[in-house]
Amino acid sequence: MTGNFVTVECADCGNEQTVFDKVSTTVNCAVCGSTLARPTGGHAAFEGEVTGTVEAR
């Protein structure tokens, strides 16, 4: 099973950032530094709102 890339909106500043849905390290917002995604051993736990999935071409 493969993972996908998703767009996550930061709950603090509203920045949208694309991240892998199976992160192995904590992903922080590039603008304000808030946590966007935490690893769980499977699919990530997202702190912000997932606003979409990035389609592969």
Beta strands, then each sheet from edge to edge (+ up, - down):
strand 1: 5-9
strand 2: 16-20
strand 3: 27-28
strand 4: 35-38
strand 5: 45-46
strand 6: 49-54
sheet 1: 2+ 1- 6+
sheet 2: 3+ 4- 5+
end
